[in-house]
Amino acid sequence: MANPFFKFKQFTIYQDKCAMKVCTDSCLFGAWTSALIKTKSLKCKNVLDVGSGTGLLSLMVAQQHEFDITAIEINKDASQQAFENIASSNFHSQIKIIHGDLRLFTSDKKFDLIISNPPFFEDDLKSDNNSKNAAMHSTELTIKELFDFVSQNLSPEGYAALLVPFHRSDFVEKLFSNHSLFILEKCLVKQSINHDYFRLMYLLSPQNNHESICKEISIYDANKQYTSEFVELLKPYYLYL
């Protein structure tokens, strides 16, 4: 049984009501996004977290940046757990949780940053767990619908940060082009230096006036220890780094 909570330096994530638990790649994505906001001096007053799950990404961004964050989650139990995780943190005033379907969501403002760890496995093998299917597979929201939403709700000078499986890279990059979103930076992720790539992290912009940067990171080194790059990103969050 998965641990019912995951304790970080400045907040705790309870996850017993969520189909999708805290995992290393989602932590890496949150830390990577927060770091890019700082290093690239991104101006992001209004942030939207799509498919917030436990509230992890919202809390990781809020810890490092004083932004107003809206987090939307379609699963009722997960949205309630995210609300509880956020309410018990020091960042509760920055984050608003909404239980609802993104396809029905409307806002009177555009967002400066949209972050999402979207359903990974559209058309891939599904499990018998309906909640897990909705969280991991595009049964509730297709990847195309997500990009339709991003292109309609992102401010003209805004950014979108996404975590996707490496094997979907050609597909999602075609969607970027179809929605006039341009790659500002992408990072190819390996479990270890001895593994193939398994995730991709993207920072996107509707502005086509940036140099596209491609980097890579491995979570573990040859001795099964965290790499120095991973430690640098996660040390503001992980208890024992």
Secondary structure, 3 states (H helix, E strand, C coil): CCCCEEECCCCEEECCCCCCCCCHHHHHHHHHHHHHHHHCCCCCCEEEEECCCCCHHHHHHHHHCCCEEEEEECCHHHHHHHHHHHHCCCCHHHEEEEECCHHHCCCCCCEEEEEECCCCCCCCCCCCCHHHHHHHCCCCCCHHHHHHHHHHHEEEEEEEEEEEEHHHHHHHHHHHHHCCCEEEEEEEEEEECCCCEEEEEEEEECCCCCCCEEEEEEEECCCCCECHHHHHHHCCCCCCC
